[in-house]
Amino acid sequence: MKVPQGSLPHLLQYENCWWDYYKENQENIRPVVAENIVKILSCGLKVTGCACYTCDTADCHHTKFVPFTCKSRFCTSCGKKATESWIQKQNDVLPKCEWQHITFTMPKTLWRLFKLNRHLLNDFPKLAYETVKKLSADKGITLAVFIAIHTFGRDLQWHPHIHLSTTRGGLNKDKDKWLNCFFKKKSLMKAWRYNIVNFFRQQYKKGILDLPPSLAELCPDYASFSKWLNVQYRKYWIVHCAKPTKNPYHSTNYLGRYLKRPPIAQSRLRHYGGGKITFNYLNHRNKKHQNFTCSNKEFIERFIQHIPEKHFRMVRYYGILANRNRGKLLPIVYDLLDQTVPEQKLPPRWEHMVKKEFGYNPLNCIVCNKRLTLAAIFTGKSSNQLMANHEELAKMKIVR
């Protein structure tokens, strides 16, 4: 199957863009990066396996092969279905009440500490939850909170920040009343700033915090590092509180676009060739769309730095929504809010999504317009086998 021009796989394959970068930087590329890129390059090809559909009409013998997708979060093709499924599931389960979306950021000088110490991203969302938990616990309220970790800005630069969505209320200590709760931006900023700075202090004390060379030279011991953190602490940290909404739909729709899709949409690619790539992004400083041009190498480095480690969870649930609590507390919340217990719905099937997006049913025969039926399923290559054909996939060669 030919990869369409303008797509991310085609960009990576064009002029051996990815393969040249991979051979030059192989020793420094994380294994999970290579694995995801190979998945993207093989997505929609028969090498991943496919389903065979045939028309049973007596005078029609049309056959259609539908290749399987790669399921990588960083694949522009697979992200759509994953997004729709996640949004549907959250909208069915989350309490129908007032919600508020809060964005937690930090000074740019601290971003590189998370980049050099990627394992610390695992504690990142908990620090945000502790910020709202402390303010709500003082009132004896347990919130329903879900958090998404973002590591990228619109220009694909490394920019770790937190998107937190919380109910504007929660259960009281006796769990028999729903109490309203709201947050003040200034209080959130102070608590968040303290949590992050104190977190880095603790990591340095444990001796597990890697510092950039320039910072390591400036801070050879804990006292000097603590002094440097004090400078960051005195800065104004941006914490954005969006206007409250009457239900969680706005938060789930907004986050769904980023959680299950790659950092850059296919529609933002403007041009690539001659060792250069141009893409469009929204500049938050002037609120204008503008084009950014960089070398193939810089684009790949900006892109792959946001691929998380294997099994890393980009979404976390806390409070009422925590795995250990939701089975017991959510029914109580539904009852207090007069909300019926949602029915378990199956995720949307691929043919329904194609019909919704493009207006046609892919399982209708293009010859006689009768419905196609599943005739056979062909198993594709395993992940290890695909990795063995890394070069062939990267150079658009046939994989046997």
N, C-alpha and C positions, 0 to 999 in steps of 0.2 A: 504494500500500500504506500502510495506516495505521500510524504509529509507535506501539508499545505504551506506555501510560502507565507511569511508573516507570523508563523507560529514559533513558540519557544524552542521546540525540538529542531526546527529548521535553522533557527538562529545559531544553535549550538553546533549544528553540523556544517553550516555554510563556511566554506573556506577552511574546513578543519578547525574551527574556532575552539571547540572544547578539547579536542584531542591534542592539539598543540600545547594548550595550557596545561593539560593533565601530564603530558610527558615532561614538561619543563619543571612542574611543581609537585610531582607525584609524592615525594617524601613528606611534603608538608600538608597534603590533602587528607582530611579526616576520612576514615573508611565509610562513614554514613553518607558523606557527600558523594563519593563515587557511586555508591549503591543507588542513591536517589536519582542521580543523573542518568545512569543506565536504565532505570525504570522509565524515566521521562522519554528517553530516546526509543524505547521499545514499545511505548504505549500505543495501542491501536494497530499493532502489527500482528500478523498471524503467529509470529514466534512466541507470543505470550499466551497462545491458545485462542480458540474461537468457538462460537456456536454456529451450527449449520441449520438454516431454515429452508424448507421446501414448500412448494405449492402443490396441494393434493388434487387440484382440478384436473379432470381427465385430459383436457387438451392443452394443459400448461405444465411445463416441467421446469419452471424457473427456480433457481437455487440462490440463496443469499447467505454469505458468510459475515458474521458479526464478530470481529476480534475483541478480546477482553481488554479492559483498561488496566493501568498499572497501580491504581489506588494511592499513588504518592500525593501527599498534600501539596507538593511543589509543582505538580503537573497542572497546566492551565486547562486541560480537558477534563480531568477527574474532579477538579475542585467544585464544579457546579453541583453535581449530584450530592457530594458530601456536605456542601453548604445547605442545600435544601433539606436534607435528612436531619441535620443538626438543628436547624431553625424550627422545623416541625416538631421535633421531640421536645425542645425546650419550651415552645409555646404551649404544648399540651400539658406539661408538668408544672411549670412555674406558677406560683399563686397570682391570681388576677387582682392586683391591688396597685397602689402607687409605688413606682420604682424610680431610682435615681442613678444616673451614670456618672461615675467619678473617674477622672484620669489623673494618675500620679506620675510625675516626672521628677527629674533630678538634674543638677548642674552637669554640663557636658564633660567636665573634667573627671566625673565618676563613671562615665559610660565605659571607658576602657578597662576598668577594673573587672566589670562583668564579662568583657570580651576575653580577657586573659584568664579568667577564672569561671569558665562556662558552668561548672558544677554549682556555682552560687545562684544561678538562675532558678534552681530548684527551691530555694528559700525566698525568692523574690516575692511571689504572690502572698505568702504567709505574712510577710512584713506589712503588706497593704491591708490584709484582713485584720491584723492586730491593731492597725490604726483606727478602723471603724468599730472594731469590737470593744476597745477600751472606752470609747465615747458612748456606745450604746449600753455596755455593761454597767456603767455608772447609774443608768436608769433602770437596770434590771431587765433589759430587753435582749432577746436572742433574735438575730436577723437571719434573713435568707440571702446569701451572697454567692455570686459566681464571678470568677476573675479570669481574665485573658492576659497572657503575656505577649507583648509585642516587642520585637527587637529592631524593627525597621521604621524609617521615615519614608516619605513619598519619593525621595531621591535615592532610596536603597542604602543610605548610610546607616551605620550601626547606631541605633538610638533606642536602648532598652527603656520601656515604660510599661505601666500597668493600666489596664482598663477594668474597673471594678463596677459591677452593677449590684445594687442592694435594694431591698424593700425599704420603703419609708415607714417602716413599722415592724413589729415582731411580737413574739410570745413573751408574756411576763414570766416571772420565776415559777409561778404555780401552773403555768401552761393552760390557763383557762380563759385568758383574755388576750385580745390583739391591741397593742398599744402603739400609738403613733410616735414617730421618731424622725428628726431631721438633723442635718449636719451643717456646721458653719465652716466655710472655706478656710478661715484663719486657723481655727482649732485643728482641722485636718492637716494643714500644711505643717504646723509645729510638731504634731505627733509623728507624721510621716518622716520629716526631716530628722527627728531624734532617732527613730527606729533604724533608718538606713545608716546614719553615722555611727551609732552604737554597734550595729551589726558588723561594719567593717573593722571597728576597733577589736571586737571579739575574734574575728577571723585572723587578724594580724597577731593577736596574742597566741593563738593556737599554732601559728607558724605555717599556715596553709594558704596564705594569700600571696600570689605572685604580683609583683609590681612592674610597670614599664621601666626600662633602664633609666630614663631620666628621673622618674619619681623615686626609684630605688636609691639612686645616688643622692637625691635630696633628703630622703628619709631612711637613714641607715638603722634607726632603732625606733622603738615604740613611741618614745617621747616626741621625736621629730614628726613621726607619722600622725600622731594624735594632734599635734600642732597644725599640721597641714589640713587635717579634717576639720579643725575648728574654723579655718578660713572658709571651707565649703559650707559649714553649718551656718555661718553668719549671712550667707547669701539668701535671696528670696527664691524659694522653690515654687515652681508653677504647679498648682493643683486646680484642675478645672472641674467644677460641678455643673453638670448640665441641668436644664430645667426638668423638674419631676414630670413623669408621664403616668397615665392612669393604668397602664399595663406594661408587661415586660417586652412587648413586641418590638419597640424601637431599639432597645438594647440588643436583642437577639438578632435582628435584621442587620444592625450596624456591625456587630462583632462577627457575625457569620461570614461577611464578605472578606474578612481578613484571616479568620482562623483556619479555614479549610481551603484557602487558595494561596498561590505563590505571592511573593512580595510585589510582583509587577504583573498587571493584567496584559493579555496579549494585545488589547486595543491600544495600549500606550506605546507600543513599539512603532517608531516612525521610519527608521531607516537603519540598515546595517550593510556593511560592505567596505572593502578596502581597509580592513583592520579597525574600523570605527563603528560604534553603535550609538544611535540617537533614540531617546525615549522622552515622553512627555510626563510632566508631574505638576502638581499644584503647589506653588510656593506659599506657605502659610504666612510668611512675613508680609507680602504684598497682595495676597489673595488672588494671584494671577497664575494662569497656566503658562509654562515655559518649557522649552526643549533643553535637554542636557545631552551633550555628546562626550563620549569617552572611548578609550581603547577597548578592544575585545577583552584584554586581560583585566582591566579595571572593572568592566561590567560583570565578568564572571566572579571576581573577588567580592564585589558588592552583593551579588546574588547568593553565592554559596555560603557566605558567613551567617546567613539566617536559617540555614538548615539545622534543626535541633538534633541532639543526640537521639539514638534509637530508643523508643519507648518513652521519650520525654513527653509529659502531658502539658499541652499549651493552655488548657482550661482546668481550673480548680474550683471545687465547690466547698463552701464553708457554712457553719451555723446550721440552720434548718435543712439546708441542702446537702450537708456532708453525708457521705455514704452510711456512716454509722447512725445518723439521725433521721434521714429522710423517710425511712419506712415507718417510723414511729411518730414523727412530728408533722409530716405533710398532711396526713388525714385529719389531724387536729386543726391545722391551718385551714384546710378546705371547709371544715365544719364551721369554724368561726367566721369565715368570709362568705358563707353560703355559696360555696363553689362545689360543683359536682366533681366526683373523682373522675379524671379523664380516662377514656378508653385507650387501650394500647393500639396504636396504628402502625401498620407496616410502612417501612420507608418507601418513597415513590419509586416505581419501576422505571427503568431507562426508557422504555417506549412511551410511557406517559409523559416523561420530561421532554422528550423529543417533540411529541405532539404539542405540548404546551409552548415550547420555545419557537418551533419552526412551522407549526400548523399542519403537520402531516403525520400519519401513523407509519413508522418504519417497518411494521410487520404486515402491511398491506402489499400484496404482490404488485409490482410495477407493470406487469403485463396484463393481468386480468382483474386486478384490484380485489381479489379474494384474500382472506387472511392466511399468512404463512404459518406453518407449524414447525416446532422444533424437531429436527430429525437426528441430530448427533451433536456431541460435544467433543472437541479435540483439545487435549491437554497440551499446554505450552511448555517451554523450558523453565526450569527452576531458577531461582535467583543466582545461584552459583554458576549455572550454565550460561545465564545471560551475562554475568560478569566475565566469563571466559570469552565472550564475543563482544567485549567492550569496544575494541578497535573497529570491528565491522559495523557496529551500530553507530559509532561516532562518525564514521566516514561514509555512511549511507550505502554500505555494501550489503549484498544478500547474505543472510544468515541461514545456513543449512540446518 
